[in-house]
């Protein structure tokens, strides 16, 4: 199907974004990117979010963050793009930290686009610690690149910090001071 679209010269970034959702390996993502570049398809914000999610789905946290960086650079003229990219980062963290039936958890989710180690469908969530480790790994990549914003800090404070010390450390590294409401997320 994509070859026919390329041959007709009517491929849009949305077509490639849809195909990225079907990628199950680094090789298939790389192939799609090469084909896209070869045909001069210019990415948009939705393509970049799909690329980010595809990299996460194959376990490539660093490449996912690089996709966000590339989007921020390419789309810096569009303020609405930054909002969507921030939401994409926050939603990725939420997906990693979403655990059904965790003692004391109020989160219940159906995993539609599972991350590595997740199983699609009801009850298809990672064990709490595995998801938490993935979230911290991804969050550290965001921090390393300087693109973790207050919304990602909020997700981590609410869903990933298991103690007041972890919460303090989270904000201390950013030199942000948590307010009283932040501490209530631990109760």
Secondary structure, 3 states (H helix, E strand, C coil): CHHHHHHHCCCCHHHHHHHHCCCCCHHHHHHHHHHHHHCCCCCCHHHHHHHHHHHHHCCCHHHHHHHHHHHHHHCCCCHHHHHHHHHHHHHHHHHHHCCCCCCCCCCCCCECCCCCCCCCECCCCCCHHHHHHHHHHHHHHHHHHCCCCHHHHHHHHHHCCCCHHHHHHHHHHHCCCCCHHHHHCCC
